[in-house]
Amino acid sequence: MYRKRYTWSMEPSKLLQSMRGQRGLTQAELARRSGIPRTSINAYEHGARTPTSTTLMRLAEACGLAITATAPPAIDLTANATTLGQLLDLAELLPTRPRKRLEFPLLPTR
């Protein structure tokens, strides 16, 4: 079976609709190939339910596709802390305006 590799970053409902549409499969055909009930596939595509990663991989495999997951980029906490410290130092140098006291009109009483 020919497998094309895709990398996606979209909602599972849109991803599933796109995968199924690329292969020209009906929900019933996808259900037969994947072993997942058609009603579940319909709920996934309409966003009523969210498939697990395992289910999504099964559905992709039934479409002849492979789903790849990439880890988010590592966060450099030291650099972020340094930048935040610099930003707070800069904020302290900004001129301040005296705040006026808020006055609210008196509401009529009964």
Summary of the structure (lengths in Angstrom):
residues: 110
radius of gyration: 26.5
end to end distance: 80.6
largest distance: 80.6
contacts: 208
relative contact order: 0.14
helix: 50%
strand: 5%
